[in-house]
Amino acid sequence: MTGPAKSKIPLKVKAYIHLQDPETRSRVIHIDIESNELNKIIKPGESTYCAGKQGGIFIGLKKEMLERIKKLKNL
């Protein structure tokens, strides 16, 4: 993990490990990263690439997602 950098924009997110739970209909254990800011980039239902890296994870973005970032004035 490289930490803060001039080229990095901090995000306010809530992250959870979501266990199996019949009450919420969660059948598969997964990680939820919840953020309205991220939904401006990755729309509900879209998929992308995620991989582990030293100190965290890396989420790769598709062309249409990159275009949304370029159009955003404020995240």
C-alpha positions in Angstrom: 0.0 0.0 0.0 1.5 3.3 -1.0 -0.7 5.7 1.0 -1.8 9.2 0.1 -0.5 10.8 -3.1 -1.3 13.9 -5.1 -2.9 11.8 -7.8 -5.3 10.0 -5.3 -8.7 11.3 -4.4 -9.9 10.1 -0.9 -13.3 8.5 -0.8 -15.8 8.2 2.0 -16.9 4.5 2.0 -18.4 2.0 4.4 -17.0 -1.5 4.0 -18.4 -4.7 5.5 -17.8 -8.4 5.4 -21.3 -9.6 4.7 -22.0 -13.1 6.2 -24.7 -15.4 5.1 -28.0 -14.1 6.5 -31.5 -15.3 5.7 -32.9 -12.0 7.1 -31.1 -10.0 4.4 -31.3 -12.8 1.8 -27.5 -13.0 1.7 -26.6 -16.5 0.5 -22.9 -16.0 -0.3 -20.3 -14.4 2.0 -18.9 -11.3 0.3 -17.5 -7.8 0.9 -19.8 -4.8 0.5 -18.2 -1.4 -0.2 -21.0 1.1 0.0 -20.6 4.6 -1.4 -22.7 7.0 -3.4 -19.5 8.4 -4.9 -18.5 5.0 -6.3 -22.0 4.5 -7.7 -21.3 7.6 -9.9 -18.5 5.6 -11.5 -19.6 1.9 -11.2 -23.4 1.7 -11.8 -25.5 -0.9 -10.0 -25.4 -4.2 -11.8 -22.1 -3.5 -13.7 -19.1 -5.7 -13.1 -15.4 -5.0 -13.2 -12.1 -6.6 -12.2 -10.8 -6.7 -8.6 -7.6 -8.2 -7.3 -5.7 -8.3 -4.0 -2.6 -6.1 -3.7 -0.1 -5.5 -0.9 -2.1 -3.7 1.9 -5.5 -3.8 0.2 -7.3 -4.3 -3.1 -7.2 -3.0 -6.7 -10.4 -2.4 -8.6 -9.9 -2.0 -12.4 -12.3 0.1 -14.3 -13.8 -0.4 -17.8 -13.7 2.3 -20.5 -17.2 3.6 -19.7 -16.4 3.9 -16.0 -13.2 5.8 -16.8 -15.3 8.2 -19.0 -17.6 8.8 -16.0 -14.7 9.8 -13.9 -13.5 12.3 -16.5 -17.0 13.9 -16.6 -17.3 14.2 -12.8 -16.5 17.6 -11.4 -16.8 16.7 -7.8 -16.8 13.1 -6.5 
